[in-house]
Amino acid sequence: MRFITGQMRHVGSLVALAIGDSLGAPLEGSPHFGPWMTEMRPGGRHFRIKGEVTDDTLQAVAVAESLGACRGFDQKDLISRLISGYKKRPEWYGPTSSMFFSLVQSGTLPHLAARLVHKRRGSSRSNGSVMRGFPVGIFYPATRVYEMSLACSRVTHVDPVAGHCSGFLNTMVSDMCRGIPRKTAFRHARALCTDIEVHAVLGSYEEYTIIPGLDAVECSHAALSCFMNAKTLENALLSAINLGGDADTVGACTGALAGAFWGLDAIPLRWRRDLEGYEELVLLAERVWTGRVDR
């Protein structure tokens, strides 16, 4: 792989997402008062080798590959790529996404499948569409990223809350990848958000208790809080994964934000060396960035 230097925020975002996912996977479901973890290790709910990623990264990669190949959001292509990832390790996927992919594979039209999942589960505001959506922030400029985040989320998650969480965080990633300061990116995302609950919780994140849960708002709030309160990328990721709970997804979301702000070079070398598919992720992020619509 060619030598890469500089901040490389777009690459940092995708790589740090995967690192947060990999770091957090062994802590998924654990209590927040467990031993503080600082290094990648094997294990977890679905036993993984050291540095192995989960469905968080597989889905984000599917979004990135689709954006790169189609030069924009293409629902049919994206669903095909998401299902290909699901087939590899279906046990890794959350209940909303799993039910959606199973229905589509059985012949249900995607828009009907999404509504059936929402109806059968009584909700679709889980964090699956948030964790996968960050390449949308890399690809689209601030003028379009919120709209496209909502569209990407609706593929599987009918509840608009999940989409607005994705739009909020993706707006920040879009701005920061393009050199906008962290606080300015946050204020921009808050100004664009029209969902009352998401605007309240994410827009005033300091006022709410951090809960690393499966709910889109809880997960997004936890990730945003860990990122905004951190002085370094390493500190942001370690604060996120050591919350326990849905540690891999909170870690992935925090990583996407932190990588977009601090860039690739801020990611500790020891984590990059251990990460599964590191070089492929770097090249994929480059393809998405090269094809972005605001070049």
SULLINLIN-V908036 format. One record per residue. N is the residue number from 1. RES is the residue in one small letter. SS is DSSP state (~ for helix, > for strand, _ for the rest). PHI is phi in whole degrees, 0 to 359 (NA if undefined). NEAR is the number of other C-alpha atoms within 8 Angstrom. Layout:
n:N res:RES ss:SS phi:PHI near:NEAR
n:N res:RES ss:SS phi:PHI near:NEAR
This chain:
n:1 res:m ss:_ phi:NA near:3
n:2 res:r ss:_ phi:292 near:3
n:3 res:f ss:_ phi:289 near:4
n:4 res:i ss:_ phi:240 near:4
n:5 res:t ss:_ phi:223 near:6
n:6 res:g ss:_ phi:84 near:7
n:7 res:q ss:_ phi:291 near:10
n:8 res:m ss:_ phi:46 near:10
n:9 res:r ss:~ phi:296 near:15
n:10 res:h ss:~ phi:295 near:14
n:11 res:v ss:~ phi:289 near:15
n:12 res:g ss:~ phi:302 near:18
n:13 res:s ss:~ phi:296 near:18
n:14 res:l ss:~ phi:289 near:16
n:15 res:v ss:~ phi:292 near:15
n:16 res:a ss:~ phi:292 near:15
n:17 res:l ss:~ phi:301 near:16
n:18 res:a ss:~ phi:295 near:14
n:19 res:i ss:~ phi:292 near:16
n:20 res:g ss:~ phi:299 near:18
n:21 res:d ss:~ phi:299 near:18
n:22 res:s ss:~ phi:293 near:16
n:23 res:l ss:~ phi:296 near:15
n:24 res:g ss:~ phi:279 near:16
n:25 res:a ss:~ phi:305 near:14
n:26 res:p ss:_ phi:293 near:14
n:27 res:l ss:_ phi:260 near:14
n:28 res:e ss:_ phi:301 near:13
n:29 res:g ss:_ phi:85 near:9
n:30 res:s ss:_ phi:276 near:8
n:31 res:p ss:_ phi:287 near:8
n:32 res:h ss:_ phi:289 near:8
n:33 res:f ss:_ phi:266 near:6
n:34 res:g ss:_ phi:287 near:8
n:35 res:p ss:_ phi:300 near:4
n:36 res:w ss:_ phi:291 near:5
n:37 res:m ss:_ phi:253 near:6
n:38 res:t ss:_ phi:237 near:5
n:39 res:e ss:_ phi:234 near:6
n:40 res:m ss:_ phi:292 near:10
n:41 res:r ss:_ phi:211 near:9
n:42 res:p ss:_ phi:281 near:10
n:43 res:g ss:> phi:111 near:11
n:44 res:g ss:_ phi:108 near:10
n:45 res:r ss:_ phi:302 near:8
n:46 res:h ss:_ phi:249 near:6
n:47 res:f ss:_ phi:307 near:8
n:48 res:r ss:> phi:235 near:9
n:49 res:i ss:_ phi:283 near:8
n:50 res:k ss:_ phi:301 near:11
n:51 res:g ss:_ phi:87 near:13
n:52 res:e ss:_ phi:283 near:9
n:53 res:v ss:_ phi:265 near:14
n:54 res:t ss:_ phi:239 near:11
n:55 res:d ss:~ phi:296 near:11
n:56 res:d ss:~ phi:304 near:15
n:57 res:t ss:~ phi:287 near:13
n:58 res:l ss:~ phi:302 near:11
n:59 res:q ss:~ phi:287 near:12
n:60 res:a ss:~ phi:297 near:13
n:61 res:v ss:~ phi:297 near:11
n:62 res:a ss:~ phi:299 near:12
n:63 res:v ss:~ phi:296 near:15
n:64 res:a ss:~ phi:297 near:13
n:65 res:e ss:~ phi:297 near:10
n:66 res:s ss:~ phi:293 near:15
n:67 res:l ss:~ phi:299 near:15
n:68 res:g ss:~ phi:293 near:11
n:69 res:a ss:~ phi:285 near:7
n:70 res:c ss:~ phi:263 near:9
n:71 res:r ss:_ phi:57 near:10
n:72 res:g ss:_ phi:153 near:10
n:73 res:f ss:_ phi:287 near:10
n:74 res:d ss:_ phi:225 near:9
n:75 res:q ss:~ phi:300 near:8
n:76 res:k ss:~ phi:299 near:6
n:77 res:d ss:~ phi:295 near:9
n:78 res:l ss:~ phi:298 near:12
n:79 res:i ss:~ phi:301 near:9
n:80 res:s ss:~ phi:301 near:8
n:81 res:r ss:~ phi:289 near:11
n:82 res:l ss:~ phi:296 near:12
n:83 res:i ss:~ phi:293 near:10
n:84 res:s ss:~ phi:300 near:8
n:85 res:g ss:~ phi:293 near:12
n:86 res:y ss:~ phi:298 near:12
n:87 res:k ss:~ phi:297 near:7
n:88 res:k ss:~ phi:291 near:6
n:89 res:r ss:_ phi:214 near:9
n:90 res:p ss:~ phi:300 near:8
n:91 res:e ss:~ phi:292 near:4
n:92 res:w ss:~ phi:280 near:8
n:93 res:y ss:_ phi:273 near:10
n:94 res:g ss:_ phi:288 near:7
n:95 res:p ss:~ phi:296 near:6
n:96 res:t ss:~ phi:292 near:14
n:97 res:s ss:~ phi:296 near:10
n:98 res:s ss:~ phi:300 near:11
n:99 res:m ss:~ phi:295 near:9
n:100 res:f ss:~ phi:299 near:13
n:101 res:f ss:~ phi:296 near:10
n:102 res:s ss:~ phi:296 near:8
n:103 res:l ss:~ phi:294 near:10
n:104 res:v ss:~ phi:295 near:11
n:105 res:q ss:~ phi:296 near:8
n:106 res:s ss:_ phi:275 near:6
n:107 res:g ss:_ phi:112 near:6
n:108 res:t ss:_ phi:287 near:9
n:109 res:l ss:_ phi:298 near:7
n:110 res:p ss:~ phi:306 near:10
n:111 res:h ss:~ phi:292 near:7
n:112 res:l ss:~ phi:286 near:8
n:113 res:a ss:~ phi:299 near:13
n:114 res:a ss:~ phi:298 near:14
n:115 res:r ss:~ phi:289 near:9
n:116 res:l ss:~ phi:296 near:8
n:117 res:v ss:~ phi:299 near:13
n:118 res:h ss:~ phi:300 near:14
n:119 res:k ss:~ phi:290 near:8
n:120 res:r ss:~ phi:292 near:7
n:121 res:r ss:~ phi:271 near:8
n:122 res:g ss:_ phi:79 near:6
n:123 res:s ss:_ phi:186 near:10
n:124 res:s ss:_ phi:216 near:12
n:125 res:r ss:_ phi:259 near:12
n:126 res:s ss:> phi:282 near:12
n:127 res:n ss:_ phi:270 near:14
n:128 res:g ss:~ phi:299 near:11
n:129 res:s ss:~ phi:280 near:14
n:130 res:v ss:~ phi:286 near:15
n:131 res:m ss:~ phi:294 near:14
n:132 res:r ss:~ phi:271 near:13
n:133 res:g ss:_ phi:277 near:15
n:134 res:f ss:~ phi:298 near:15
n:135 res:p ss:~ phi:302 near:13
n:136 res:v ss:~ phi:299 near:15
n:137 res:g ss:~ phi:292 near:15
n:138 res:i ss:~ phi:291 near:14
n:139 res:f ss:~ phi:282 near:14
n:140 res:y ss:_ phi:262 near:14
n:141 res:p ss:_ phi:285 near:12
n:142 res:a ss:~ phi:301 near:9
n:143 res:t ss:~ phi:291 near:6
n:144 res:r ss:~ phi:234 near:8
n:145 res:v ss:~ phi:294 near:15
n:146 res:y ss:~ phi:294 near:14
n:147 res:e ss:~ phi:302 near:8
n:148 res:m ss:~ phi:287 near:12
n:149 res:s ss:~ phi:294 near:16
n:150 res:l ss:~ phi:299 near:13
n:151 res:a ss:~ phi:295 near:9
n:152 res:c ss:~ phi:295 near:12
n:153 res:s ss:~ phi:293 near:15
n:154 res:r ss:~ phi:296 near:12
n:155 res:v ss:_ phi:305 near:12
n:156 res:t ss:_ phi:239 near:12
n:157 res:h ss:_ phi:242 near:16
n:158 res:v ss:_ phi:292 near:12
n:159 res:d ss:_ phi:300 near:11
n:160 res:p ss:~ phi:294 near:10
n:161 res:v ss:~ phi:301 near:12
n:162 res:a ss:~ phi:299 near:17
n:163 res:g ss:~ phi:296 near:17
n:164 res:h ss:~ phi:289 near:15
n:165 res:c ss:~ phi:298 near:13
n:166 res:s ss:~ phi:297 near:16
n:167 res:g ss:~ phi:298 near:16
n:168 res:f ss:~ phi:298 near:13
n:169 res:l ss:~ phi:290 near:13
n:170 res:n ss:~ phi:292 near:15
n:171 res:t ss:~ phi:299 near:15
n:172 res:m ss:~ phi:295 near:15
n:173 res:v ss:~ phi:297 near:17
n:174 res:s ss:~ phi:302 near:16
n:175 res:d ss:~ phi:297 near:13
n:176 res:m ss:~ phi:290 near:14
n:177 res:c ss:~ phi:299 near:12
n:178 res:r ss:_ phi:260 near:7
n:179 res:g ss:_ phi:91 near:7
n:180 res:i ss:_ phi:281 near:9
n:181 res:p ss:_ phi:300 near:9
n:182 res:r ss:~ phi:303 near:10
n:183 res:k ss:~ phi:292 near:6
n:184 res:t ss:~ phi:294 near:8
n:185 res:a ss:~ phi:298 near:14
n:186 res:f ss:~ phi:297 near:9
n:187 res:r ss:~ phi:297 near:8
n:188 res:h ss:~ phi:295 near:10
n:189 res:a ss:~ phi:299 near:13
n:190 res:r ss:~ phi:298 near:11
n:191 res:a ss:~ phi:293 near:6
n:192 res:l ss:~ phi:279 near:8
n:193 res:c ss:_ phi:288 near:11
n:194 res:t ss:_ phi:250 near:6
n:195 res:d ss:_ phi:275 near:8
n:196 res:i ss:~ phi:299 near:6
n:197 res:e ss:~ phi:293 near:7
n:198 res:v ss:~ phi:296 near:13
n:199 res:h ss:~ phi:299 near:12
n:200 res:a ss:~ phi:293 near:9
n:201 res:v ss:~ phi:284 near:12
n:202 res:l ss:~ phi:283 near:12
n:203 res:g ss:~ phi:291 near:8
n:204 res:s ss:_ phi:232 near:9
n:205 res:y ss:~ phi:301 near:11
n:206 res:e ss:~ phi:293 near:6
n:207 res:e ss:~ phi:270 near:6
n:208 res:y ss:_ phi:241 near:7
n:209 res:t ss:_ phi:290 near:5
n:210 res:i ss:_ phi:283 near:8
n:211 res:i ss:_ phi:231 near:8
n:212 res:p ss:_ phi:278 near:13
n:213 res:g ss:_ phi:260 near:9
n:214 res:l ss:_ phi:283 near:9
n:215 res:d ss:> phi:297 near:9
n:216 res:a ss:~ phi:300 near:15
n:217 res:v ss:~ phi:290 near:13
n:218 res:e ss:~ phi:300 near:12
n:219 res:c ss:~ phi:296 near:16
n:220 res:s ss:~ phi:296 near:15
n:221 res:h ss:~ phi:296 near:13
n:222 res:a ss:~ phi:299 near:13
n:223 res:a ss:~ phi:295 near:13
n:224 res:l ss:~ phi:298 near:13
n:225 res:s ss:~ phi:297 near:11
n:226 res:c ss:~ phi:299 near:13
n:227 res:f ss:~ phi:289 near:13
n:228 res:m ss:~ phi:294 near:7
n:229 res:n ss:_ phi:269 near:7
n:230 res:a ss:_ phi:269 near:9
n:231 res:k ss:_ phi:261 near:6
n:232 res:t ss:_ phi:218 near:8
n:233 res:l ss:~ phi:298 near:14
n:234 res:e ss:~ phi:300 near:9
n:235 res:n ss:~ phi:296 near:9
n:236 res:a ss:~ phi:299 near:16
n:237 res:l ss:~ phi:293 near:15
n:238 res:l ss:~ phi:293 near:10
n:239 res:s ss:~ phi:297 near:9
n:240 res:a ss:~ phi:289 near:15
n:241 res:i ss:~ phi:291 near:15
n:242 res:n ss:_ phi:280 near:13
n:243 res:l ss:_ phi:289 near:11
n:244 res:g ss:_ phi:75 near:17
n:245 res:g ss:_ phi:61 near:12
n:246 res:d ss:_ phi:276 near:12
n:247 res:a ss:~ phi:296 near:18
n:248 res:d ss:~ phi:291 near:18
n:249 res:t ss:~ phi:283 near:14
n:250 res:v ss:~ phi:298 near:18
n:251 res:g ss:~ phi:296 near:18
n:252 res:a ss:~ phi:296 near:17
n:253 res:c ss:~ phi:294 near:14
n:254 res:t ss:~ phi:296 near:17
n:255 res:g ss:~ phi:298 near:19
n:256 res:a ss:~ phi:299 near:16
n:257 res:l ss:~ phi:292 near:14
n:258 res:a ss:~ phi:295 near:16
n:259 res:g ss:~ phi:295 near:21
n:260 res:a ss:~ phi:291 near:15
n:261 res:f ss:~ phi:270 near:14
n:262 res:w ss:~ phi:269 near:13
n:263 res:g ss:_ phi:88 near:17
n:264 res:l ss:~ phi:299 near:15
n:265 res:d ss:~ phi:295 near:11
n:266 res:a ss:~ phi:279 near:11
n:267 res:i ss:_ phi:282 near:13
n:268 res:p ss:_ phi:308 near:8
n:269 res:l ss:~ phi:301 near:6
n:270 res:r ss:~ phi:297 near:6
n:271 res:w ss:~ phi:285 near:11
n:272 res:r ss:~ phi:297 near:10
n:273 res:r ss:~ phi:295 near:7
n:274 res:d ss:~ phi:275 near:9
n:275 res:l ss:_ phi:287 near:14
n:276 res:e ss:_ phi:298 near:7
n:277 res:g ss:_ phi:69 near:6
n:278 res:y ss:~ phi:303 near:10
n:279 res:e ss:~ phi:297 near:7
n:280 res:e ss:~ phi:295 near:7
n:281 res:l ss:~ phi:294 near:12
n:282 res:v ss:~ phi:299 near:11
n:283 res:l ss:~ phi:293 near:8
n:284 res:l ss:~ phi:295 near:11
n:285 res:a ss:~ phi:299 near:12
n:286 res:e ss:~ phi:295 near:10
n:287 res:r ss:~ phi:295 near:9
n:288 res:v ss:~ phi:297 near:15
n:289 res:w ss:~ phi:293 near:10
n:290 res:t ss:~ phi:296 near:7
n:291 res:g ss:_ phi:269 near:10
n:292 res:r ss:_ phi:302 near:11
n:293 res:v ss:_ phi:279 near:9
n:294 res:d ss:_ phi:253 near:5
n:295 res:r ss:_ phi:297 near:5
